[in-house]
């Protein structure tokens, strides 16, 4: 990897961010955000469930909410032993982990080892919980709430933080120790379902925008650039191809940089209102 990986990555980030800015402002002016708290009866269901399964999910949500309602105040979670691990993920927000509970094999709905929070204007909003169970080589975790909810992690925190080589798998590799996890979005609705691993409504919530009925992950990732995404993607791009001091930038590289700069401003001109473009076009010089 060399410095051009870094520059290519940043050209994409800037082009997407520039194109999104006007659309986001337009949406904030002409629409209103949804209520940020989900109703147990209004979760979007990714697949058909039986009446018994729906009742089981409703009971779970009720129990989990009762047990975690006090953690709407982040200071209460900290006092209870939860600690921030990793960055603010685009589709998951912050993970606050209880060090003792995360390594326990016994599962308790009322004692989740992970709480998830979303930062909106700097304030932490409780969005859900996650349950975890260490599993040994060749082991399969027992069903929890519903069949097939577990996903698995086997990389280090830093590897999985950046998702450069995703270690999160629906079934996991049974030839190594893993951490089985189930996310549950009990305090903020998720278009993909209460137990989906990612909640791509979060980038909309961060900006106070209404959440569409369906949110493609790519749209959520792009919108994340308008909130805290720049720092997240900066770290990802730098890890993939950090610019080094070795070597010189060629004339072809210089030409490419000029072209990327012009492409960025062309995208901005096409995206923003004419009055705004008149104020910023001199910056394109």
C-alpha positions as CSV (number, residue, x, y, z in Angstrom):
1,X,0.0,0.0,0.0
2,X,1.3,3.5,-0.7
3,X,0.2,7.1,-0.3
4,X,-2.1,6.9,-3.4
5,X,-4.3,4.3,-1.7
6,X,-4.8,7.0,0.9
7,X,-5.5,9.7,-1.7
8,X,-7.8,7.6,-3.7
9,X,-9.8,6.7,-0.6
10,X,-10.1,10.3,0.4
11,X,-11.2,11.4,-3.1
12,X,-14.1,9.1,-2.7
13,X,-14.9,10.3,0.8
14,X,-14.9,13.9,-0.3
15,X,-16.9,13.4,-3.4
16,X,-19.6,11.5,-1.5
17,X,-19.7,14.0,1.3
18,X,-19.9,16.9,-1.1
19,X,-22.8,15.4,-3.0
20,X,-24.7,14.6,0.2
21,X,-24.5,18.0,1.9
22,X,-27.2,19.7,-0.1
23,X,-29.6,16.7,0.0
24,X,-29.2,16.5,3.8
25,X,-29.9,20.2,4.3
26,X,-32.9,20.0,2.0
27,X,-34.3,17.1,4.0
28,X,-33.8,18.9,7.3
29,X,-35.7,21.9,6.0
30,X,-38.7,20.1,4.5
31,X,-39.2,17.1,6.7
32,X,-39.5,16.2,10.4
33,X,-37.6,13.4,12.3
34,X,-39.4,10.3,13.5
35,X,-39.8,9.6,17.2
36,X,-36.5,8.0,18.2
37,X,-38.0,5.4,20.6
38,X,-39.2,2.2,19.0
39,X,-42.5,0.5,20.0
40,X,-42.2,-3.3,20.6
41,X,-45.2,-3.8,18.3
42,X,-43.7,-1.8,15.5
43,X,-40.4,-3.4,14.8
44,X,-39.8,-4.2,11.2
45,X,-39.7,-7.9,10.8
46,X,-37.2,-9.3,8.2
47,X,-38.9,-12.6,8.0
48,X,-42.3,-14.1,8.9
49,X,-42.6,-15.3,12.5
50,X,-45.2,-17.5,14.2
51,X,-47.5,-16.0,16.7
52,X,-45.6,-17.8,19.5
53,X,-42.3,-16.3,18.2
54,X,-43.8,-12.8,18.1
55,X,-45.0,-13.2,21.7
56,X,-41.5,-14.4,22.7
57,X,-39.9,-11.3,21.1
58,X,-42.4,-9.0,22.8
59,X,-41.8,-10.6,26.2
60,X,-38.0,-10.3,25.6
61,X,-38.3,-6.6,24.7
62,X,-40.4,-5.8,27.7
63,X,-38.0,-7.6,30.1
64,X,-34.9,-6.1,28.5
65,X,-36.4,-2.6,28.6
66,X,-37.4,-2.9,32.2
67,X,-33.9,-4.0,33.1
68,X,-32.0,-1.2,31.2
69,X,-34.3,1.8,31.4
70,X,-32.1,3.3,34.0
71,X,-29.2,3.3,31.5
72,X,-30.8,6.1,29.5
73,X,-28.6,8.0,31.9
74,X,-25.1,7.1,30.7
75,X,-23.6,7.9,34.1
76,X,-25.8,5.1,35.6
77,X,-24.2,2.7,33.1
78,X,-20.7,3.8,34.0
79,X,-21.5,3.4,37.7
80,X,-22.8,-0.1,37.0
81,X,-19.4,-1.0,35.4
82,X,-19.9,-0.4,31.6
83,X,-16.9,1.0,29.7
84,X,-16.6,2.4,26.2
85,X,-14.9,0.0,23.8
86,X,-14.0,0.9,20.2
87,X,-15.2,3.9,18.1
88,X,-18.6,5.2,17.0
89,X,-19.5,2.6,14.4
90,X,-21.6,3.9,11.4
91,X,-24.4,1.4,11.8
92,X,-24.0,0.4,15.5
93,X,-23.0,3.5,17.4
94,X,-20.9,3.2,20.6
95,X,-20.4,-0.1,22.4
96,X,-20.3,0.1,26.2
97,X,-19.1,-3.2,27.5
98,X,-19.3,-4.7,31.0
99,X,-16.0,-6.5,31.4
100,X,-17.2,-9.2,33.7
101,X,-20.4,-10.0,31.9
102,X,-18.8,-10.1,28.4
103,X,-16.8,-13.3,29.4
104,X,-19.6,-15.1,31.3
105,X,-21.2,-18.0,29.6
106,X,-24.5,-17.7,31.4
107,X,-27.0,-15.6,29.5
108,X,-29.5,-13.3,31.3
109,X,-31.9,-11.0,29.5
110,X,-31.8,-8.6,32.4
111,X,-28.0,-8.4,32.5
112,X,-26.8,-7.5,29.0
113,X,-23.0,-7.4,28.7
114,X,-23.2,-4.6,26.1
115,X,-25.2,-1.4,25.8
116,X,-25.3,0.6,22.6
117,X,-25.5,4.4,22.4
118,X,-25.9,6.9,19.7
119,X,-24.4,10.4,20.0
120,X,-26.8,13.1,18.8
121,X,-25.5,16.7,19.2
122,X,-23.0,15.2,21.7
123,X,-25.6,13.6,23.9
124,X,-25.7,9.8,24.4
125,X,-29.0,8.1,23.5
126,X,-29.5,4.5,24.5
127,X,-30.4,2.5,21.4
128,X,-30.2,-1.1,22.4
129,X,-28.3,-4.0,24.0
130,X,-26.2,-6.9,22.9
131,X,-25.7,-10.3,24.4
132,X,-22.4,-12.3,24.2
133,X,-21.2,-15.8,24.9
134,X,-17.7,-17.1,24.5
135,X,-17.7,-20.3,22.5
136,X,-14.8,-22.7,22.3
137,X,-13.4,-24.5,19.3
138,X,-16.1,-26.7,17.7
139,X,-18.8,-25.4,20.1
140,X,-22.2,-24.1,19.0
141,X,-24.0,-21.7,21.4
142,X,-27.5,-22.6,22.5
143,X,-30.5,-20.8,20.9
144,X,-31.2,-17.4,22.5
145,X,-34.7,-15.8,22.1
146,X,-35.1,-17.2,18.6
147,X,-33.1,-19.7,16.5
148,X,-30.4,-18.3,14.2
149,X,-29.7,-15.0,15.9
150,X,-26.1,-15.5,16.8
151,X,-23.3,-13.9,14.8
152,X,-19.6,-14.5,15.6
153,X,-16.5,-12.5,16.1
154,X,-13.0,-13.9,16.1
155,X,-10.7,-11.0,15.4
156,X,-9.1,-8.4,17.8
157,X,-11.0,-5.4,18.8
158,X,-8.9,-3.2,16.5
159,X,-9.3,-5.5,13.5
160,X,-13.1,-5.6,13.9
161,X,-13.3,-2.0,14.8
162,X,-12.2,-1.0,11.3
163,X,-13.9,-3.9,9.5
164,X,-11.0,-4.0,7.0
165,X,-11.0,-7.8,7.2
166,X,-14.4,-8.5,8.7
167,X,-14.4,-11.2,11.3
168,X,-18.1,-11.0,11.9
169,X,-19.8,-14.0,10.4
170,X,-23.3,-15.4,10.5
171,X,-22.1,-18.9,11.5
172,X,-18.4,-18.4,12.4
173,X,-15.4,-20.6,11.9
174,X,-15.8,-23.5,14.3
175,X,-12.0,-24.2,14.3
176,X,-11.2,-21.3,16.6
177,X,-12.5,-19.7,19.8
178,X,-15.1,-17.1,19.0
179,X,-17.4,-14.6,20.7
180,X,-21.1,-15.2,19.8
181,X,-23.2,-12.1,19.8
182,X,-26.9,-11.0,19.4
183,X,-27.8,-7.3,19.0
184,X,-31.2,-6.2,20.1
185,X,-32.4,-2.7,19.1
186,X,-34.9,-2.3,21.9
187,X,-34.8,1.5,22.3
188,X,-34.5,2.6,18.7
189,X,-36.4,1.1,15.8
190,X,-34.3,-0.6,13.1
191,X,-35.7,-0.9,9.5
192,X,-33.9,-4.3,9.2
193,X,-35.4,-5.7,12.4
194,X,-34.9,-5.7,16.1
195,X,-32.1,-8.3,16.0
196,X,-30.2,-7.1,12.9
197,X,-26.5,-6.6,13.6
198,X,-26.4,-3.1,12.0
199,X,-29.0,-0.3,12.3
200,X,-28.7,1.9,9.3
201,X,-31.3,4.3,10.7
202,X,-28.5,5.6,13.0
203,X,-26.9,7.9,10.5
204,X,-30.3,9.5,9.9
205,X,-30.9,9.9,13.6
206,X,-27.6,11.5,14.1
207,X,-28.6,14.3,11.7
208,X,-32.2,14.6,12.8
209,X,-33.5,13.3,9.5
210,X,-36.6,11.1,9.0
211,X,-35.7,7.4,8.5
212,X,-36.9,5.8,5.3
213,X,-38.9,2.6,5.4
214,X,-35.9,0.8,3.9
215,X,-32.3,1.9,4.3
216,X,-29.6,0.3,2.1
217,X,-26.3,0.0,4.1
218,X,-24.5,2.0,1.4
219,X,-26.8,4.9,1.9
220,X,-26.3,4.8,5.7
221,X,-22.6,4.6,5.3
222,X,-22.5,7.6,3.0
223,X,-24.8,9.7,5.2
224,X,-22.5,8.9,8.1
225,X,-19.9,11.2,6.5
226,X,-22.0,14.2,7.5
227,X,-21.7,13.5,11.2
228,X,-18.8,11.6,12.8
229,X,-17.9,9.6,9.7
230,X,-14.9,11.6,8.6
231,X,-12.8,10.5,11.6
232,X,-13.9,6.9,11.3
233,X,-13.1,6.7,7.6
234,X,-9.9,8.6,8.0
235,X,-8.7,5.9,10.4
236,X,-9.8,3.1,8.0
237,X,-8.1,4.7,5.0
238,X,-4.9,5.4,6.9
239,X,-4.8,1.8,8.1
240,X,-5.4,0.5,4.5
241,X,-2.7,2.7,2.9
242,X,-1.0,5.3,5.1
243,X,0.9,7.9,3.2
244,X,4.6,7.5,3.8
245,X,7.5,9.9,3.3
246,X,9.3,7.5,1.0
247,X,9.2,8.2,-2.7
248,X,8.1,11.2,-4.7
249,X,4.7,12.0,-6.2
250,X,5.0,11.7,-10.0
251,X,3.7,14.1,-12.6
252,X,0.9,11.6,-13.3
253,X,0.0,11.6,-9.6
254,X,-0.1,15.4,-9.7
255,X,-2.4,15.4,-12.7
256,X,-4.6,12.9,-10.9
257,X,-4.9,15.1,-7.9
258,X,-5.9,18.1,-10.0
259,X,-8.5,16.0,-11.7
260,X,-9.9,14.8,-8.4
261,X,-10.1,18.4,-7.1
262,X,-12.1,19.5,-10.2
263,X,-14.3,16.4,-9.9
264,X,-15.1,17.2,-6.3
265,X,-16.2,20.8,-7.1
266,X,-18.1,19.7,-10.2
267,X,-20.1,17.3,-7.9
268,X,-20.7,20.0,-5.4
269,X,-21.9,22.4,-8.1
270,X,-24.4,19.8,-9.3
271,X,-25.6,19.1,-5.8
272,X,-26.0,22.5,-4.1
273,X,-28.5,25.3,-4.6
274,X,-27.3,28.0,-7.1
275,X,-27.3,30.6,-4.3
276,X,-24.9,28.5,-2.2
277,X,-22.7,27.7,-5.2
278,X,-22.3,31.4,-5.9
279,X,-20.9,31.8,-2.3
280,X,-18.4,29.0,-2.5
281,X,-17.3,28.6,-6.1
282,X,-14.2,30.8,-5.6
283,X,-12.9,28.1,-3.3
284,X,-12.7,25.8,-6.3
285,X,-10.1,28.0,-8.0
